[in-house]
Amino acid sequence: MFRRTELPLLTFLNRVGAPFLVIFTLPLISVVLEVDFTREYLALAVLSFLASSLVFSELNLFRSLQEANVVKSAGNLLSGWLMVFGILLFIGYATKSSAYYSRRVLLTWFLMAPLAIFLCQVLLRTFIMRTRFGRQARTAVIAGAGELALHFARKLETYGLFPTQVKGFFDDRQPQRLPATSREMLSGTLADLASYVQRNCIPLIYITLPMAAQPRTLKLLDELKDTTASIYFVPDISIASLGRAYFDQVGEMPVIGVCESPFTGANGIIKRAWDIVIASLILMLVLPLFIAIVIGVKLSSPGPVIFKQRRCGLDGREIVIYKFRTMTVCEDGEIIPQARRYDSRVTRIGGFLRRTSLDELPQFINVLQGRMSVVGPRPHAVAHNEMYRKLIKGYMIRHKVRPGITGWAQINGLRGQTDRVDKMRARIEFDLEYLRSWSLFLDFWIIVKTAKVICKDPTAY
């Protein structure tokens, strides 16, 4: 797997620094709570160091020092720590050793360890920003002067705590064919690049030439062999807007994934564990309400209590989802009219259930079955899928993840009826943004915001 180039400091913090904070807080908490630090706690500390070193380095936990993104940092930290703690709980359950540990110590440690790491991140970020380390900008040149080059240059020059100063662009095209901004920084043609790099001791070269320019790129690489600069390709993956990009290796062959689920590797395990925990807790908490709704639906009108409908799930495969029946009909054919305001098909209790989204409660059973997720793109009926996939570009990409009970689109005002293509297109844009931006923190935020939306949203009926 390709990895981002890291500073030695970040590698050390990911593999040693953060795991050390994890084990340091454990004996400290035992002292504060006046619990003996026995050899069982010592074994737990060793296991936690190994597990956190593996997980934190995989997630590149201290990358936020480069990106200066506090929210993303908190999300990565929470994701990583939940996975580490889950591994430890599994080992404790498998070895039947959990009885040796104080519940107070474990709960306090669960809360304090990530807090200690987060505070360390904040202190290091502040230190770097206030010293010369945060003000030392590297220099680079860019081969290519199109829109991609301009966009990438802006990213480099505003890249968190370790910015890169772009000294110029090099391109063979006529200046009038280039954007006005890049024209001002045009330093020569591709043939001039190697000599410029040598004269000015430029350490970094980024190639943003289009894929069609492969012969020119190969010629340029041959000329750059006489320099000591580090060379990077910047493929224009964003032009397809297909979601997250992944870098991998098959044997010795590098490959770039331009359309992949964000839930690969450790992220998939974290997401599934999160779904099971949340769904189980909610079903236990609402069990009395669940039973009351079953009785109310049964008494309100003839028909089944649970309405089953075919929807498109992960990878576009057909699944069956459950909802409390809110209408006098159970439609699941080729043409499915969406519910409208004052729809005569909606029962009296059904209207209340739809407004409050309580009709969705049985879908937490779908989550435990693995058909759905708590957070994700809302599943559409198979009939609607067949219609919209022909009308909206990229529509089917939302099926790279399990559909959700709630989602990013729903908390941004796109809940309820989608009676126009532009409404559905807007929903799909939010769904794809969720795939590109996923983190456990984002899932948590969506769940919190969903409660607020349910109480105030006038579009649900």
RAVEN-V114572 format. One record per residue. N is the residue number from 1. RES is the residue in three letters. OMEGA is omega in whole degrees, -180 to 180 (none if undefined). BURIAL is # if it has 24 or more other ideal C-beta (glycine too) atoms within 12 Angstrom, else .. Layout:
n-><N	N>
res-><RES	RES>
omega-><OMEGA	OMEGA>
burial-><BURIAL	BURIAL>
This chain:
n-><1	2	3	4	5	6	7	8	9	10	11	12	13	14	15	16	17	18	19	20	21	22	23	24	25	26	27	28	29	30	31	32	33	34	35	36	37	38	39	40	41	42	43	44	45	46	47	48	49	50	51	52	53	54	55	56	57	58	59	60	61	62	63	64	65	66	67	68	69	70	71	72	73	74	75	76	77	78	79	80	81	82	83	84	85	86	87	88	89	90	91	92	93	94	95	96	97	98	99	100	101	102	103	104	105	106	107	108	109	110	111	112	113	114	115	116	117	118	119	120	121	122	123	124	125	126	127	128	129	130	131	132	133	134	135	136	137	138	139	140	141	142	143	144	145	146	147	148	149	150	151	152	153	154	155	156	157	158	159	160	161	162	163	164	165	166	167	168	169	170	171	172	173	174	175	176	177	178	179	180	181	182	183	184	185	186	187	188	189	190	191	192	193	194	195	196	197	198	199	200	201	202	203	204	205	206	207	208	209	210	211	212	213	214	215	216	217	218	219	220	221	222	223	224	225	226	227	228	229	230	231	232	233	234	235	236	237	238	239	240	241	242	243	244	245	246	247	248	249	250	251	252	253	254	255	256	257	258	259	260	261	262	263	264	265	266	267	268	269	270	271	272	273	274	275	276	277	278	279	280	281	282	283	284	285	286	287	288	289	290	291	292	293	294	295	296	297	298	299	300	301	302	303	304	305	306	307	308	309	310	311	312	313	314	315	316	317	318	319	320	321	322	323	324	325	326	327	328	329	330	331	332	333	334	335	336	337	338	339	340	341	342	343	344	345	346	347	348	349	350	351	352	353	354	355	356	357	358	359	360	361	362	363	364	365	366	367	368	369	370	371	372	373	374	375	376	377	378	379	380	381	382	383	384	385	386	387	388	389	390	391	392	393	394	395	396	397	398	399	400	401	402	403	404	405	406	407	408	409	410	411	412	413	414	415	416	417	418	419	420	421	422	423	424	425	426	427	428	429	430	431	432	433	434	435	436	437	438	439	440	441	442	443	444	445	446	447	448	449	450	451	452	453	454	455	456	457	458	459	460	461>
res-><MET	PHE	ARG	ARG	THR	GLU	LEU	PRO	LEU	LEU	THR	PHE	LEU	ASN	ARG	VAL	GLY	ALA	PRO	PHE	LEU	VAL	ILE	PHE	THR	LEU	PRO	LEU	ILE	SER	VAL	VAL	LEU	GLU	VAL	ASP	PHE	THR	ARG	GLU	TYR	LEU	ALA	LEU	ALA	VAL	LEU	SER	PHE	LEU	ALA	SER	SER	LEU	VAL	PHE	SER	GLU	LEU	ASN	LEU	PHE	ARG	SER	LEU	GLN	GLU	ALA	ASN	VAL	VAL	LYS	SER	ALA	GLY	ASN	LEU	LEU	SER	GLY	TRP	LEU	MET	VAL	PHE	GLY	ILE	LEU	LEU	PHE	ILE	GLY	TYR	ALA	THR	LYS	SER	SER	ALA	TYR	TYR	SER	ARG	ARG	VAL	LEU	LEU	THR	TRP	PHE	LEU	MET	ALA	PRO	LEU	ALA	ILE	PHE	LEU	CYS	GLN	VAL	LEU	LEU	ARG	THR	PHE	ILE	MET	ARG	THR	ARG	PHE	GLY	ARG	GLN	ALA	ARG	THR	ALA	VAL	ILE	ALA	GLY	ALA	GLY	GLU	LEU	ALA	LEU	HIS	PHE	ALA	ARG	LYS	LEU	GLU	THR	TYR	GLY	LEU	PHE	PRO	THR	GLN	VAL	LYS	GLY	PHE	PHE	ASP	ASP	ARG	GLN	PRO	GLN	ARG	LEU	PRO	ALA	THR	SER	ARG	GLU	MET	LEU	SER	GLY	THR	LEU	ALA	ASP	LEU	ALA	SER	TYR	VAL	GLN	ARG	ASN	CYS	ILE	PRO	LEU	ILE	TYR	ILE	THR	LEU	PRO	MET	ALA	ALA	GLN	PRO	ARG	THR	LEU	LYS	LEU	LEU	ASP	GLU	LEU	LYS	ASP	THR	THR	ALA	SER	ILE	TYR	PHE	VAL	PRO	ASP	ILE	SER	ILE	ALA	SER	LEU	GLY	ARG	ALA	TYR	PHE	ASP	GLN	VAL	GLY	GLU	MET	PRO	VAL	ILE	GLY	VAL	CYS	GLU	SER	PRO	PHE	THR	GLY	ALA	ASN	GLY	ILE	ILE	LYS	ARG	ALA	TRP	ASP	ILE	VAL	ILE	ALA	SER	LEU	ILE	LEU	MET	LEU	VAL	LEU	PRO	LEU	PHE	ILE	ALA	ILE	VAL	ILE	GLY	VAL	LYS	LEU	SER	SER	PRO	GLY	PRO	VAL	ILE	PHE	LYS	GLN	ARG	ARG	CYS	GLY	LEU	ASP	GLY	ARG	GLU	ILE	VAL	ILE	TYR	LYS	PHE	ARG	THR	MET	THR	VAL	CYS	GLU	ASP	GLY	GLU	ILE	ILE	PRO	GLN	ALA	ARG	ARG	TYR	ASP	SER	ARG	VAL	THR	ARG	ILE	GLY	GLY	PHE	LEU	ARG	ARG	THR	SER	LEU	ASP	GLU	LEU	PRO	GLN	PHE	ILE	ASN	VAL	LEU	GLN	GLY	ARG	MET	SER	VAL	VAL	GLY	PRO	ARG	PRO	HIS	ALA	VAL	ALA	HIS	ASN	GLU	MET	TYR	ARG	LYS	LEU	ILE	LYS	GLY	TYR	MET	ILE	ARG	HIS	LYS	VAL	ARG	PRO	GLY	ILE	THR	GLY	TRP	ALA	GLN	ILE	ASN	GLY	LEU	ARG	GLY	GLN	THR	ASP	ARG	VAL	ASP	LYS	MET	ARG	ALA	ARG	ILE	GLU	PHE	ASP	LEU	GLU	TYR	LEU	ARG	SER	TRP	SER	LEU	PHE	LEU	ASP	PHE	TRP	ILE	ILE	VAL	LYS	THR	ALA	LYS	VAL	ILE	CYS	LYS	ASP	PRO	THR	ALA	TYR>
omega-><176	177	178	178	-177	171	178	179	-178	177	180	-178	180	-172	-174	-173	-179	176	178	177	178	-178	179	-179	-177	177	179	179	179	178	-178	-179	177	176	-179	178	-175	179	176	177	177	177	177	179	180	179	-179	177	-179	-178	-178	177	180	-175	-176	178	178	-180	-177	-169	-175	176	-179	176	176	-174	180	-178	-174	-178	179	178	-180	179	179	180	180	179	-178	-177	177	179	179	-178	177	177	-179	178	179	179	179	179	-177	-178	-180	-178	-176	-179	-179	-172	177	179	179	-180	-178	-180	179	178	179	-179	-171	-177	178	177	179	179	-179	178	177	178	-179	-180	179	179	179	180	-178	-178	-175	178	-177	-178	-179	-177	-179	-179	174	180	-178	170	-176	174	-172	-178	179	-179	178	179	179	-180	-179	178	178	177	-179	-173	177	-172	171	-172	-178	-177	177	180	179	-176	180	177	177	-176	180	-178	177	-177	-178	178	-176	175	-176	-177	-179	177	-177	-178	-179	-175	179	178	179	179	-179	-170	-175	-179	178	-180	180	-177	-173	178	179	-176	-173	176	177	-179	-179	-180	180	-178	-179	-177	-176	179	178	180	180	178	179	179	178	180	-177	178	-178	177	178	-177	173	-174	-179	171	175	-179	-179	-179	-175	-177	-179	180	-174	-179	-176	175	179	179	-177	-179	176	-170	175	-177	177	176	178	176	-179	178	-175	177	175	-176	175	177	-177	-179	179	179	-180	-178	-178	178	178	180	-178	-179	-177	-179	-180	-179	-178	180	177	-178	-174	-177	178	178	179	-179	-180	179	177	-179	-178	180	-178	-178	-173	-177	178	177	-179	177	-178	177	180	179	178	177	176	-178	-177	-180	176	-180	-179	176	175	179	-177	173	169	-179	-179	-178	176	180	176	-173	179	-177	-179	178	-178	178	179	180	179	177	-179	180	-177	-180	-176	179	-179	178	179	178	178	-179	-179	-179	-177	-179	178	177	-179	-174	180	180	173	172	175	178	179	178	-179	-180	-176	174	177	180	180	176	180	179	178	177	-178	-180	179	179	-178	179	-172	180	179	-174	-173	-180	179	-176	-173	-179	179	-179	175	178	176	176	-175	175	173	-176	-179	179	-175	-180	177	172	-178	178	177	-171	173	-174	178	-179	-179	176	179	179	178	178	-179	178	177	178	-179	176	177	179	-179	-170	-171	167	179	178	178	176	180	-179	179	179	179	-178	-179	180	179	-179	-178	-176	-171	-172	179	-175	-180	178	none>
burial-><.	.	.	.	.	.	.	.	.	#	.	.	#	#	#	#	#	#	#	#	#	#	#	#	#	#	.	.	#	#	.	.	.	.	.	.	#	.	.	#	#	.	.	#	#	.	#	#	#	.	#	#	#	.	#	#	#	#	#	#	#	#	#	#	#	#	#	#	#	.	.	#	#	#	#	#	#	#	#	#	#	#	#	#	#	#	#	#	#	.	.	.	.	.	.	.	.	.	.	.	#	#	.	.	#	#	.	.	#	#	.	#	#	#	.	#	#	#	.	#	#	.	.	#	#	.	.	#	.	.	.	.	.	.	.	.	.	#	#	#	#	#	#	#	#	#	.	#	#	#	#	#	#	.	.	#	.	.	#	#	#	#	#	#	#	#	#	#	#	#	#	#	#	.	.	.	.	#	.	.	.	#	.	.	#	#	#	#	#	#	.	.	#	#	.	#	#	.	.	.	.	#	.	#	#	#	#	#	#	#	.	.	#	.	.	#	#	.	.	#	#	.	#	#	.	.	#	.	#	.	#	#	#	#	#	#	#	.	.	.	.	#	#	#	#	#	.	.	.	.	.	.	.	.	.	.	#	#	#	#	#	#	#	#	.	#	#	#	#	#	#	#	#	#	#	#	#	#	#	.	.	#	#	.	.	#	.	.	.	#	.	.	#	#	.	#	#	.	.	#	.	.	.	.	#	#	#	#	#	#	#	#	#	#	.	#	.	.	#	#	#	#	#	#	#	#	#	.	.	.	.	.	.	.	.	.	.	#	#	.	.	.	.	.	#	#	#	.	#	#	#	.	#	#	#	#	#	#	#	#	#	#	#	#	#	#	#	#	.	.	#	#	#	#	#	#	#	#	#	#	#	#	.	#	#	.	.	#	.	.	.	#	.	#	#	#	#	#	#	#	#	#	#	#	#	#	#	#	#	#	#	.	.	#	#	#	.	#	.	.	.	.	.	#	.	.	#	#	#	#	#	#	#	#	#	#	.	#	#	#	#	#	#	#	#	#	#	.	#	#	.	.	#	#	.	.	#	.	#	#	#>
